[in-house]
Amino acid sequence: MIFLRKKYFQAVSCVAILMSIPAPGFADTYTFEPVVEGLDTPWAFGFLPGGGILITERDGKLLHFSGTKRVEVAGLPDITADGQGGLLDILIPRDFATSREVFLTYVTKQGWRGSGTALFRGVLSEDGARLTQGKTIFEMSKTGTGGRHFGSRIVEGQDGTIYMTIGDRGDDATAQDRASHNGSVLRLSRDGQPLASNPFTKDSAFQPEIFSYGHRNPQGLAIDGQGQVWAVEHGARGGDEVNLIQPGANYGWPVISYGTHYSGAKIGEGTAKAGLEQPKFYWDPSIAPSGMAIHDGSGNQEWKGDMFVGSLKFDYIARLEGAPLREVEQISGPETERVRDVRQGPDGAIWFLSVGQGALYKIAQ
């Protein structure tokens, strides 16, 4: 089916977007092509060499699709479906053709201590039906009892290291505590170990895996063409952020925020404070951002360097570009109902997971 593509421009002061204004006279179309349907709360997907696709479902299934064949992959860890958590992100590294390694984030129960985010590594069998040599290579240090704010996106850096997001687990103040992993972006080796060049490895009081901190619940993560790390995270009531991640930087939650508490009460000390990073862009009202992709220009030079961010709340995919960063387009249709993950495919097209439709789609222009 074909749906209208709506383009938006706005005057942005510093990094803020307060409203979207339709540009008059602009009309174009996208086609949303269903690739996989019948999914149950899908969370993430990844592309295998040769055309296969792996998709995670939050309740604990990893599905392998190849042509018309669908296989539930065995060999997963013991996954706890806890509120917003369960089986979450997936990373298929660049060397998969030789290593056949797959990385998964998931929620693990730790007895009376509650549940937390963990990273699992396994080797996909030749028939694609099982993960072998499975091992949990990282678990967050401070767990929580609520089923929210697990974060949990993972990407591979240009040097082969792994970046992983951890939410604050609903315990705001812990995002400022470098003795815990809560509210942080981590940088890990392929074995789940901290890198010696991480910013806090020389202080035994801090968790050495931490690359940046002061995050609320980052559910989007991507690497741009220069190797820079970008994260998108949920604010509270307003203040969803896009951040350029710098080593050792403090992104302010909950000391500063462009949002308010759900009660309407003020958060922290305002919107800015010396020593705390400002977002490159924020949304108010919140769009509930999730997966993100940064386009490399393959198949569409107009999109080179553009960011695509899914909205769980307003059912669209935001396209952002420029400096200062701004939202220039909202891609929407019935298919974009609660967009959970967005990725650039091997064909250069943007693919996305719709939780509301229970399906994986490809956008064709």
BELDAVEN-V23810 format. One line per field, one symbol per residue. ss: DSSP state (H for helix, E for strand, L for the rest). psi: psi as a letter, one per 40 degrees, with the letter a starting at -180 (. if undefined). burial: # if it has 9 or more other C-alpha atoms within 8 Angstrom, else .. Layout:
ss: ???
psi: ???
burial: ???
//
This chain:
ss: LEEEEEEEELLLLLLEELLLEELLLLLEEEEEEEEELLLLLEEEEEELLLLLEEEEELLLEEEEEELLEEEELELLLLLLLELLELEEEEEELLLHHHHLEEEEEEEEELHHHLEEEEEEEEEELLLLLEEEEEEEEEELLLLELLLLLLLLLEEELLLLLEEEEELLLLLHHHHHLLLLLLLEEEEELLLLLELLLLLLLLLLLLLLLEEEELLLLEEEEEELLLLLEEEEELLLELLEEEEEELLLLELLLLLLLLLELLLLLELLLLLLLLLLLLLLEEELLLLLEEEEEELLLLLLHHHLLLEEEEELLLLLEEEEELLLLEEEEEELLHHHLLEEEEEELLLLLEEEEELLLLEEEEEEL
psi: ihihhhhiiihhhbeihdihhhhiehhiiihhhhdhifihgidiiihiheeihhhihdeehhhhhhbehhhhhieiihhhhgbeibhbiihhidfddddfihhiiihihfbeeaiihihihihhideeeihifhhheihidhaieififebfihihideeihhhihiefegddeeeheeiehfihihiieeeiihdeidfeeheeiheehdiaficgheihihaeeeihiihihabgifhihhhhiheihedhfdiieaiideeiihbeaeiihehiiieiihhiiegibiiihheehegddeheiihhihddefihhhiiihihiheihhiiddfhghdihihideeihiihhddefihihhh.
burial: ..########.#..###...........######..#.#.########...###############....###.....####.#########...#...###########..#############..#####.#.#####..##.############...#########..#.#####.##########..####..####....###################...##################..##############.....#..#.#...#..######.#############....###################..##########.###########..#################.
//
